[in-house]
Amino acid sequence: MADSLIKWIECSLAFRGKEQLFRELFEKHSSPEKALDHARQSKLPLGKVSVGTAENILDNCRKSGVKIITLEDISYLRSFGAVPAPIVLYVKGDPQVLLSRDPVGIIGARHPSDYSIRICTTFSKELARNKRVIISGFAPGIDRCAHLNCIREGSKTVAVLGCGIGFDYPYGSAEIQKEIAASGAVISEYPPYSKPVRTNFTQRNRLIAALSSKLLVVEASSKSGCLNTVSHALTAGTDVFVIPPHQADVERYRGQAELIRDGAQIAFEPSDLL
């Protein structure tokens, strides 16, 4: 089992950013080792990785209680559909939470208005009371508001990280990771303690979209990263809901106005998502 996981970790590092290519090779060759050998023999451009690196990652996961899910897990694969699934997913907490019925993704600004915080609090609490698992990206602002209100209602939430599990980012949030993992799950496609890199967060967005049965945009400017998550949601066939902008002519809400104009559904109250 250990040798198999080491090979999966090797592949996740070698095929970083080329997950769809790996999936095609894996489906053809039926093993991560054969898929990696084929890619190397074909001289495909892969990331460099040593067996020692993969062994160290596996050892770290075992010591810190981080579970490893691979593409071999059929129930895991089912969650991703058309969105390129991570080759390996690291999980702190209960992996079964990822298979919950009708999870709702909640996303929004890192520096939201008081109006948006109030709306997010109302929606996340009511969804939690109705046993909906909330998916979000663990960023300050709307993400954190959704996670914490879900916990306060005694429900489960999933934090999708843009760094490795255990890395204290945003700084001072390590204890919140532990709170989330106690009942829900903290997940990442990056090995434990990996530092955050800007491009990681764009990659992370596809996971939020894929794991959500519905996606709620609470606040978004015209340049918000939320719009990237929305594009992944549309690819995955996920229903997108938008909170009505507090002021449609103000930039901090312009992304919401544009999404509504383009056909996104308006969420006036939590029941619209139930």
N, C-alpha and C positions, 0 to 999 in steps of 0.2 A: 504494500500500500504506500509506504514511504517513497519507494523508487518511482511509483506512478505519479505521486504528487510533485515530486522534484521535477519530473519531466514536464508536467503541466505548468509549473512555475517558470521553468526555462522558456517554454513556448510563449507564455504571457509577456515575458520580457523581450524575447526576440521579435515577436510580431506586434509590438506596441504600435498602435495607429494603423495596423493592418489586420484587424480582428476578422473582417469579413473574408479576407484571403485565407486566413487560418481555418475558418469554419468550413470553407469549401474544400480545403485539403484534408481536413479531419473527416469530413463526410465521405470523401473518396477513399482514404487510407485506413479509417477506423481506429487510428491510434495517434496520440500526440507525437510520439517518437518518430513514427513513419512520416507524418506530416512535416516535421522539422527536417528530417533527413532529405525528403524530396525537395524542400525549399532550398536547402544548402547545396544539394547536387545540381539544382537548376540555377544556382548562383543568384537567387533572388536577394534583394537588398534587405538584410535583417539587422536587428540590433545585436550587439555583441554581449554575450552572457556566458559565464562560467558555471560549471556544475556546483562549485563551491558557493557561489552567490545564492543559487537556488536552495542549497542545503541550509545555509544560514537563515534564509527567510523562513523555511519550514520549521527550523528549530525555534526561531523567535515566536512564530505563531503558536507553537505548542506550549511554550513557557508563558505566554500572555493570554492564552485562552481564546485565540482568534481562529475561527473555523474557516475552512477553504472549500468553496463550491466551484466546480468546474463545468465546462460545456457538456460533460458526460451526463450530468444530472438532467434528466428529461423534464422534470417539473420546473426546473430553473430555466431551461431553454424556452419553455412555453411562455414565460413572462415577457420575452423580448420581441417576438414576432419579427417584423421587418427591420427593427433597429439592431445594428451590429452589437451582439452581446459580448461582454468581456470574456476573455478566455478563462480567467480566474477571477473569482469574487471573494474578497476577504470579509468575514462577518464576525462582529462582536455582538453577542446576544442570541436571539432565536431566529434561525434562518426561515422557519415556517411562517414568520410574519410576512415574508415576501410573497407568500401565496394567499394572503388574506382576500376576502371577498370585497370587491369595489373600493380599493384604496383610493384616496383623493390626494393629488399633488397640490400643494399650496406654495406659490412663489411670489416674489415681489422685490421691492427696492431694499438696499442695504441701509439707507437713511430715509425711512418713510415718514410721511406726515402723521400727525396725531389722528387724523381722520382714518388713514389706512390701518394704523395700529388698532384702533377701536373696532373697525370692521373685521380685521383678521382675528382679533380676540373673540368676537361674537361667533364667527363662522367656525373657527377651529374648536371652540368649546362645544358647540352644538353638534358638530360632526363627531367629536370624540364621545359625547353622550350617546350617540347613535351607533357606537362601536365601529366607526370607520377609522381605519388606520390612515394616518397622515404621512405623506412622503414629502420631504423637503431637503434643501441643500445645506443646512447647518450654517448658513451665512448669518451675519448680524442683521437685524431688522426684521423683515417679514418672516423669513425662514425660522429664525430663533423664536419669534412670537408664536408661530404655529406649533413648533416642537414643544415648547414649555407649557402652553395652554392644554395641549393634548395630555401631557404627563400629569398636570394638575387635576385633570378630570379622571385620572386613573385609567387612561386608555393607552394604546400603543402607537408609537411613531417610528419612522425609519429615517435616519439621517444619512444622506449620500454625500460622502466627503470628496473633496478635490485634492486630498493629501492622504497619507497613510494613517490607519487607525493608530491612535496613541500619540500622534504628533499634536502638540498643543496649539492648534490653529482653528479659529482666531485665538490669539493669546488669552489665556485665562479660562478657556472653555473645556478643559479636560474633564472636570467634574460633571459637566452637562453630558458629555459623551457617555460617562458611566451611568448617569441617570437614565438616558435613553436606552442603553443596552440592557439595563436591569429588567425591562418589560418588553421592549421592542428590539430594534436592531440598528447598529451603526455599520455601514457598509462602505467598501472602497474597492476599486480595481487596482489600487496601488499598494505595494507591500507595506506592512506596518512601519510607522515612523518615517515614511517618505515625505520629504519636504513639499510644500505646495508650489506648483508652477502655474503661471497664468493659463497656459493652454489646457491644463488639467480640468479647469472649471467648465470650459466649453464641452470637453469630453464627458464630464460628469452629467451635464444637462440631459444628454440622451437617456441616461439611466433613470433620472427622475420621470421623464416622459414615458418611458417604456413600462415602468413599474406602477404607474397611475392609471386607474380606469377613467378618471376625470381629472382635468387640470384647471386649477383656479388661479387667475392672475389678479393679485390684489392691488398692486401699484407698479406701473412701468412707464418710463419715459420713452421717447422715440429711439433712443440708443441703448435701451436696457438689455442686459444679457437674458432677461426673461423671454425676449422675442426669439432667441435661439432655442430655448427650451420648447417654446410653442411650435417652432418649425419641426422639431423632432416629434412632438405630440401629433401633429397633423400627418407626418409620415407613418406613425404607428397606428393611426386611426383613432386616437384618443380624443374625446370630446373636450373642447376648450371653453371655459367659462371666464367671464371678466366682470370684476366689480365696476359699476358705473363710475366714471371719473368724477372727482369732487368738483374740478374746474376743467372743462374740456379744452380751454384755451391756454392752460398752463403746462409748460414743458414736462414737469414731473409726471403728468397724467396722459401725455400725448400718445404714448404707446397703447394705452387702454382704448383711447378713442379710435385709433387706427385699427385695432383688432376688431372692435365692434363694427366699424364701417365695413371691414372685410368679411363680416359674417359670423364672428364669434358670438356665442350665446351670453346674454346678460344674466348675472346672478344677483338678484335683488335680496334674497334671503337664503339661509342655509338649506331650507327644504328644496331649493332648486337643484341641489346636488345630491339629494337623498332619493 
